[in-house]
Amino acid sequence: MFRRISILFLIIALTAAAVVSYHLYRHRRQETAAQVREPATFGGRDWPVFRGDASLTGRAAGNLPRSLKKAWQFKTGDAVKSTPVVFDGAVFITSTDGTIYAVKLSDGTEIWRYAAKDAIEASALVVENKVFFGSTDRTFYALDAGGGKHIWSLETQGKITGSANVIKDPATGENCIVFGNYDGLLYCVSADEGTVLWTYSAESYINGSPAVGGGVIALGSCDAKIYLIDASEPNNVRSVDSGSYIAASPAILAERLYAGNFDGRFFCIDISSGKIIWSVHASEAPFFSCPAVTGSRVLAGCRDNRLYCFDAADGKIIWTFRAGEEIDAGAVICGNRAIAASNDGRLYLLEADSGKEIWSFNTANAISSPPAVASNHIIIGCEDGNVYAFTENLKGDH
C-alpha cells in the first residue's frame, strides 16, 4: 500500500513539475518574443541634397525607431559643419580640412577623397553620379561620384558656404545647378560643363542654400530679404523684407515657404503672391537653423537653446524642446518622431507631437548641421571632425 501511495505522489509531483516547467518555458518565449521587435524602416534609399529633397523640407520616409546605436565613426582632419549626403550606398562628407570624403554607408570605410584649396563648409549635392560642392576658396567643383575624379570647376568672387541645389532647364530639360555666394550672387550653371547660365544679385551675402519648389527658387540673404525667383523666368523676382538677416536656408511645402530670421521671427510666406501668411516673434535670439516641415508641423532650432514646433496653419507654438546649448542644426522629421542636434554635442530623438525626449547620444562636441536619414541610417557630423552613423538598437531603449 505504501509503495502504491509513493508512486501516486511521484506521478502527481512529476506532472505538476512538467506543468510548471511548460508555463515557465512559455513565459520565457513570450518575453523573448516581446524583446525582439520588428526592425524599423526609415529614410529613403538616398539623401542626395542637404535637407533630403530639393524643397529642403527635412522630411524622411518611414518611421524612426525608439532607440539607436552607433554603427560606425569616421574621422576627418577638421570640423564638419555640413550635413553628409548619401547616394548609391556611399556617404559624401565635406570638412573644413578642405577635403571631401566618400565612405561606405555600410561600415564607414573610405572609398576616395578629393582636396580643395581651402575649407569646405557646404554640404555636397549628388545628381546623376556627379558630386557638386562649393568651398571657401571661392570655387565650385564637380566630381565623379564613383571615383572622385575632377570634372570641372568654376571660380567665383566670394566664398561658398551653402549647399547647392538642382533645377531642370525649362527649355531643354537638362539639369542645372543653383548655389548662393558671399559675393551676393545666386548662380545657375550647367551641370555637365559648369557654364554660367544666369546669375541674380541680392543686396548682401547669401549664406544658406536655395530651396526649389512650386516653380520658384527661394533663398534668404543677409540683406534681410527672402527672394522668390521664377525658375523658368529668372528675371521675374519677388522679394519679402523680413526685417533682419536671413542666415539659414528656407523650406518650401504646398505653395508655402517657411524661414526664420536673426531677430527671432519666424515666417510663413505664400510663394505665389509673396505675401506673409503669418509671422511669430518667438524669441529674442536668432533662428539660425533650417526648418523641417510637414503638412501640420514646422520644427525650427533657435539660438535660445530651443527647438520650436509651430502649427503650419497659423504659426501657433505647439511645444518647445530645450537643449543644453544653441540649436543651429535643423531637425529631420520621420514618421511620428524627429531627430535633432545641438551645440551641446547631443543628438536627440523626440516625439514629434509633444517634443518629449526618448533617446539621446552625447558626441562630446558641438553639432552645427542637421543629420541625414537614409537606408535605415542616421548620419551626423561634428565640429571635432568626427562623423557618426546610427542604426536601430533592437536590444533595448538605451
C-alpha positions as CSV (number, residue, x, y, z in Angstrom):
1,M,0.0,0.0,0.0
2,F,2.8,2.5,1.0
3,R,4.6,1.7,-2.2
4,R,1.4,2.4,-4.3
5,I,0.9,5.7,-2.5
6,S,4.5,6.8,-3.0
7,I,4.2,6.0,-6.7
8,L,1.0,8.0,-6.9
9,F,2.6,11.0,-5.2
10,L,5.6,10.7,-7.5
11,I,3.4,10.8,-10.6
12,I,1.5,13.8,-9.3
13,A,4.7,15.6,-8.5
14,L,6.2,14.9,-11.9
15,T,3.0,16.0,-13.6
16,A,3.0,19.3,-11.6
17,A,6.7,19.9,-12.3
18,A,6.0,19.3,-16.0
19,V,3.1,21.8,-16.0
20,V,5.2,24.4,-14.1
21,S,8.2,23.9,-16.5
22,Y,5.9,24.3,-19.5
23,H,4.4,27.5,-18.2
24,L,7.9,28.9,-17.4
25,Y,9.1,27.9,-20.9
26,R,6.1,29.7,-22.5
27,H,6.6,32.8,-20.4
28,R,10.3,33.0,-21.3
29,R,9.4,32.5,-25.0
30,Q,6.8,35.3,-24.7
31,E,9.4,37.6,-23.0
32,T,11.9,36.8,-25.7
33,A,9.4,37.5,-28.5
34,A,8.4,40.8,-26.8
35,Q,12.1,41.8,-26.7
36,V,12.8,41.0,-30.4
37,R,10.9,43.8,-32.3
38,E,10.5,44.0,-36.0
39,P,13.2,46.3,-37.4
40,A,12.1,49.9,-38.2
41,T,12.3,51.2,-41.8
42,F,13.4,54.8,-42.0
43,G,14.8,57.0,-44.7
44,G,14.7,56.5,-48.5
45,R,17.5,54.9,-50.4
46,D,19.4,58.2,-50.8
47,W,19.7,61.6,-49.2
48,P,21.4,63.4,-52.1
49,V,21.0,67.0,-51.0
50,F,21.5,69.0,-47.8
51,R,17.9,68.6,-46.5
52,G,16.9,65.4,-48.3
53,D,14.9,67.0,-51.2
54,A,15.1,70.0,-53.5
55,S,12.5,71.8,-51.4
56,L,14.7,71.4,-48.3
57,T,11.8,70.1,-46.2
58,G,13.9,68.0,-43.8
59,R,11.5,65.0,-44.1
60,A,12.4,61.3,-44.3
61,A,10.2,58.4,-45.2
62,G,9.2,55.6,-42.8
63,N,9.3,55.8,-39.0
64,L,12.3,56.3,-36.7
65,P,12.8,53.7,-34.0
66,R,12.6,54.3,-30.3
67,S,16.3,53.6,-29.8
68,L,19.5,53.9,-31.8
69,K,23.1,52.6,-31.6
70,K,26.3,53.8,-33.1
71,A,27.1,51.8,-36.2
72,W,30.4,53.4,-37.2
73,Q,32.5,56.5,-36.8
74,F,34.7,58.3,-39.4
75,K,37.3,60.9,-38.6
76,T,38.2,63.9,-40.8
77,G,41.0,66.4,-40.3
78,D,38.9,69.3,-39.0
79,A,35.4,70.4,-38.2
80,V,32.4,69.0,-40.1
81,K,30.0,71.9,-40.4
82,S,27.9,70.3,-43.1
83,T,25.3,67.5,-43.5
84,P,26.7,64.4,-45.1
85,V,24.8,63.3,-48.2
86,V,24.0,59.8,-49.3
87,F,23.9,58.3,-52.8
88,D,24.1,54.7,-54.1
89,G,25.5,53.2,-50.9
90,A,28.1,56.0,-50.3
91,V,28.2,58.9,-47.9
92,F,29.8,62.1,-49.1
93,I,31.4,64.2,-46.2
94,T,32.8,67.7,-46.6
95,S,35.2,69.0,-44.0
96,T,36.8,72.3,-43.1
97,D,40.1,70.4,-43.6
98,G,39.5,71.2,-47.3
99,T,38.6,67.7,-48.3
100,I,35.5,65.8,-49.5
101,Y,35.5,62.2,-48.5
102,A,33.4,59.3,-49.9
103,V,32.9,56.4,-47.5
104,K,30.7,53.3,-47.5
105,L,27.3,53.7,-45.9
106,S,27.5,50.1,-44.6
107,D,30.7,50.4,-42.5
108,G,32.2,53.9,-42.9
109,T,35.4,52.7,-44.7
110,E,36.9,55.3,-47.1
111,I,36.3,54.9,-50.8
112,W,38.1,58.1,-52.1
113,R,39.0,61.6,-51.1
114,Y,39.5,64.9,-53.0
115,A,41.3,68.0,-51.7
116,A,40.1,71.5,-52.5
117,K,42.2,74.6,-51.9
118,D,40.5,75.7,-48.6
119,A,37.8,74.8,-46.1
120,I,34.6,73.2,-47.3
121,E,31.6,74.3,-45.1
122,A,28.9,73.5,-47.6
123,S,27.2,70.1,-47.9
124,A,27.6,68.3,-51.2
125,L,24.9,67.7,-53.8
126,V,24.7,64.5,-55.8
127,V,23.0,64.5,-59.2
128,E,23.2,61.7,-61.8
129,N,26.5,60.3,-60.4
130,K,28.2,63.7,-60.1
131,V,29.1,65.4,-56.8
132,F,28.8,69.2,-56.6
133,F,30.1,71.4,-53.8
134,G,31.4,74.9,-53.1
135,S,34.4,75.9,-51.0
136,T,35.6,78.9,-49.1
137,D,38.4,79.0,-51.8
138,R,35.7,80.7,-53.9
139,T,35.5,77.8,-56.2
140,F,32.6,75.5,-57.1
141,Y,33.5,71.9,-58.0
142,A,32.0,69.0,-59.9
143,L,33.5,65.5,-59.4
144,D,32.6,61.9,-60.5
145,A,30.7,60.3,-57.6
146,G,32.2,56.9,-58.3
147,G,35.9,57.7,-58.1
148,G,36.3,61.3,-57.1
149,K,37.7,62.4,-60.5
150,H,37.6,66.1,-61.2
151,I,35.1,67.0,-64.0
152,W,35.0,70.8,-63.9
153,S,35.4,73.8,-61.5
154,L,34.1,77.4,-61.6
155,E,35.9,80.3,-59.9
156,T,33.6,82.9,-58.3
157,Q,34.2,86.2,-56.5
158,G,33.2,85.0,-53.0
159,K,33.3,82.1,-50.6
160,I,30.5,79.5,-50.8
161,T,29.1,78.2,-47.5
162,G,25.7,76.9,-48.5
163,S,24.8,73.7,-50.3
164,A,23.8,73.7,-54.0
165,N,20.5,72.6,-55.4
166,V,19.3,71.3,-58.8
167,I,16.6,72.6,-61.2
168,K,15.6,71.5,-64.7
169,D,16.1,73.9,-67.6
170,P,12.6,74.6,-68.8
171,A,13.7,74.6,-72.4
172,T,16.0,71.6,-72.6
173,G,15.1,69.5,-69.6
174,E,18.8,69.4,-68.6
175,N,20.0,69.6,-65.0
176,C,21.1,73.0,-63.8
177,I,22.9,73.6,-60.5
178,V,22.0,76.7,-58.4
179,F,24.0,77.9,-55.4
180,G,24.5,81.1,-53.4
181,N,27.7,83.0,-52.7
182,Y,29.2,85.6,-50.4
183,D,29.6,87.8,-53.5
184,G,25.8,88.2,-53.2
185,L,25.0,86.3,-56.4
186,L,22.8,83.3,-56.9
187,Y,24.5,81.3,-59.7
188,C,22.7,78.9,-62.2
189,V,25.3,76.7,-64.0
190,S,25.1,73.8,-66.4
191,A,25.6,70.5,-64.6
192,D,27.5,69.0,-67.4
193,E,30.0,71.7,-68.1
194,G,29.8,74.3,-65.4
195,T,28.9,77.1,-67.8
196,V,27.2,80.0,-66.1
197,L,23.7,80.3,-67.5
198,W,22.5,83.2,-65.4
199,T,23.0,85.0,-62.1
200,Y,20.8,87.0,-59.8
201,S,22.2,89.6,-57.4
202,A,21.0,90.0,-53.9
203,E,22.0,93.1,-51.8
204,S,24.3,91.2,-49.4
205,Y,25.8,87.8,-48.6
206,I,23.9,84.6,-49.4
207,N,24.8,82.3,-46.6
208,G,22.4,79.4,-46.9
209,S,21.1,77.1,-49.6
210,P,18.3,77.9,-52.1
211,A,15.1,75.8,-51.9
212,V,13.4,74.7,-55.1
213,G,9.6,74.1,-55.3
214,G,6.3,75.5,-56.5
215,G,8.0,76.9,-59.6
216,V,10.4,79.1,-57.7
217,I,14.0,79.2,-56.4
218,A,13.8,80.7,-52.9
219,L,16.7,82.0,-50.9
220,G,17.4,84.3,-47.9
221,S,20.1,86.9,-47.7
222,C,21.9,88.9,-45.1
223,D,20.1,91.9,-46.6
224,A,17.1,90.7,-44.6
225,K,15.2,89.7,-47.7
226,I,13.7,86.4,-48.9
227,Y,13.9,86.2,-52.7
228,L,11.4,84.2,-54.8
229,I,12.9,83.7,-58.3
230,D,10.8,82.3,-61.1
231,A,12.6,79.1,-62.1
232,S,11.5,79.4,-65.7
233,E,12.0,83.2,-65.9
234,P,14.8,84.2,-63.6
235,N,14.2,87.9,-64.3
236,N,10.8,87.6,-62.6
237,V,11.7,88.0,-58.9
238,R,9.6,88.9,-55.9
239,S,11.2,89.8,-52.5
240,V,9.9,89.8,-48.9
241,D,11.5,92.0,-46.3
242,S,11.9,90.0,-43.1
243,G,13.3,92.9,-41.1
244,S,16.6,91.2,-40.2
245,Y,19.4,88.9,-41.6
246,I,18.3,85.5,-43.1
247,A,21.3,83.3,-42.2
248,A,19.6,79.9,-42.7
249,S,18.0,78.1,-45.6
250,P,14.2,78.3,-46.2
251,A,11.9,75.3,-46.8
252,I,9.0,75.0,-49.3
253,L,5.9,72.8,-48.9
254,A,2.5,73.1,-50.5
255,E,3.0,76.6,-52.1
256,R,4.3,77.9,-48.8
257,L,7.8,79.0,-47.7
258,Y,9.0,78.8,-44.1
259,A,12.0,80.7,-42.7
260,G,13.4,82.3,-39.6
261,N,15.5,85.5,-39.2
262,F,18.2,86.9,-37.0
263,D,15.7,88.8,-34.8
264,G,13.9,85.6,-33.6
265,R,11.0,85.9,-36.0
266,F,9.6,83.0,-38.0
267,F,7.6,83.4,-41.2
268,C,5.2,81.6,-43.4
269,I,5.0,83.1,-46.9
270,D,2.7,82.4,-49.9
271,I,5.1,81.8,-52.8
272,S,2.6,82.7,-55.5
273,S,1.9,86.2,-54.2
274,G,5.0,86.8,-52.0
275,K,2.7,87.8,-49.1
276,I,3.3,86.9,-45.5
277,I,0.6,84.5,-44.3
278,W,1.8,84.6,-40.6
279,S,4.8,85.6,-38.6
280,V,5.7,84.9,-35.0
281,H,8.2,86.7,-32.8
282,A,9.1,83.5,-31.0
283,S,12.4,84.6,-29.4
284,E,14.9,87.4,-28.9
285,A,17.6,85.0,-30.2
286,P,18.3,84.3,-33.9
287,F,16.9,81.4,-35.9
288,F,20.0,80.0,-37.4
289,S,18.7,76.6,-38.5
290,C,16.7,75.5,-41.5
291,P,13.2,74.3,-40.7
292,A,11.7,70.8,-41.1
293,V,8.1,70.9,-42.4
294,T,5.2,68.6,-42.8
295,G,1.6,69.4,-43.6
296,S,0.8,70.3,-40.0
297,R,4.1,71.0,-38.2
298,V,7.2,73.1,-38.6
299,L,10.3,72.5,-36.5
300,A,13.0,75.2,-36.2
301,G,16.0,75.4,-34.0
302,C,17.0,78.7,-32.3
303,R,20.0,80.2,-30.6
304,D,18.0,80.4,-27.3
305,N,18.7,76.6,-27.0
306,R,15.2,75.7,-28.0
307,L,13.7,73.7,-30.8
308,Y,10.3,75.2,-31.7
309,C,7.3,73.4,-33.1
310,F,4.9,75.7,-34.9
311,D,1.5,74.9,-36.3
312,A,1.9,75.1,-40.0
313,A,-1.5,76.7,-40.5
314,D,-1.3,79.7,-38.2
315,G,2.2,79.7,-36.5
316,K,0.9,78.9,-33.0
317,I,3.7,77.4,-30.9
318,I,2.7,73.9,-30.1
319,W,5.7,72.9,-28.0
320,T,9.4,73.7,-27.4
321,F,12.3,71.4,-26.5
322,R,15.2,72.9,-24.6
323,A,18.7,71.6,-25.2
324,G,21.9,72.4,-23.3
325,E,23.2,74.9,-25.9
326,E,22.2,76.6,-29.2
327,I,20.4,74.6,-31.8
328,D,21.9,75.7,-35.2
329,A,21.3,72.2,-36.7
330,G,17.9,71.7,-38.2
331,A,15.8,68.7,-37.3
332,V,14.6,65.9,-39.5
333,I,11.0,64.6,-39.2
334,C,10.5,60.9,-39.9
335,G,7.0,59.5,-39.1
336,N,5.9,60.4,-35.6
337,R,9.4,61.2,-34.4
338,A,12.1,63.8,-35.1
339,I,15.9,63.7,-34.8
340,A,17.7,66.9,-33.8
341,A,21.1,68.0,-32.7
342,S,22.6,70.9,-30.7
343,N,25.9,72.7,-30.0
344,D,25.8,70.8,-26.6
345,G,27.0,67.8,-28.6
346,R,23.9,65.7,-28.3
347,L,21.8,64.0,-30.9
348,Y,18.2,63.9,-29.6
349,L,15.3,61.6,-30.6
350,L,12.0,63.3,-29.9
351,E,8.3,62.6,-30.2
352,A,7.1,64.9,-33.0
353,D,3.7,65.5,-31.4
354,S,4.9,66.5,-28.0
355,G,8.6,67.2,-28.1
356,K,9.3,64.6,-25.5
357,E,12.8,63.3,-25.4
358,I,13.0,59.5,-25.8
359,W,16.7,58.9,-26.6
360,S,20.0,60.9,-26.9
361,F,23.6,60.3,-27.7
362,N,26.5,62.5,-26.5
363,T,29.2,63.1,-29.1
364,A,31.0,65.4,-26.7
365,N,31.4,68.1,-29.3
366,A,29.3,70.8,-31.0
367,I,26.9,69.8,-33.8
368,S,26.1,72.7,-36.1
369,S,24.4,71.0,-39.1
370,P,21.4,68.6,-39.3
371,P,21.6,64.9,-39.8
372,A,20.9,62.9,-43.0
373,V,18.5,60.0,-42.8
374,A,18.8,57.3,-45.5
375,S,18.6,53.5,-45.8
376,N,17.9,52.9,-42.1
377,H,20.9,55.0,-41.1
378,I,21.2,58.4,-39.4
379,I,24.5,60.2,-40.2
380,I,25.7,63.4,-38.4
381,G,28.9,65.4,-38.5
382,C,30.6,67.2,-35.5
383,E,32.9,70.1,-35.1
384,D,35.7,67.8,-33.8
385,G,35.9,66.3,-37.3
386,N,34.0,63.1,-36.5
387,V,31.1,61.7,-38.4
388,Y,28.8,59.2,-36.8
389,A,26.3,56.8,-38.3
390,F,23.5,55.3,-36.2
391,T,21.2,52.4,-36.8
392,E,18.3,50.9,-34.8
393,N,19.1,49.4,-31.4
394,L,16.8,46.3,-31.3
395,K,18.1,45.2,-27.9
396,G,16.6,47.9,-25.8
397,D,15.7,51.6,-25.4
398,H,19.1,52.8,-24.3
